[in-house]
Amino acid sequence: MCNLNLDKNLVEQIQEALHAAFIAANTAEKVEIMAGDGKHFSVTIASEKFRGLGLVAQHKLVLKELQTFLDAGTLHAVKIKTLAL
């Protein structure tokens, strides 16, 4: 999980946290974030780390990485789409 940095934009912080957790160097894996109203986001993550996992397990992994943001109240809701590569 990451520590919140008030100097960085929330989208950048979420992007960095998810990228660090799910994206390996030199792969086709990706993280896309769509900002809603500032506290509601939509994320799409394509990663090999989801291979062999069910959808609920994949989403739990993502939520684990976003827990710091949820606990701090900077992220209220997130729509998650995961793709196993």
Steps between C-alpha positions, in 0.01 A plus 500: 500500500610857454530804720291799395699794367307825513737658246391265225173490315275219625480341155881491482521339843244234409673440167838454671361268768324275249789508255746396771275215611392356166727604217828330419765681297504442125158335479170572329338547840323830564308712747239753386318735734195708421432774754141569587410778740827493694410218740344251259727324252495224242813286461589243238799278564641238264761287675652154506455506880128431447562180302325203659302715744126545503349844455432552872858408589631740233288785636608425857864541393419839350303614804788397726725743311239777523423451870716794611301735276168354617596524867611862460174592328679634192344218296135430564405254226677315222373300206749225423559314176776240497643299213727199543779483242 
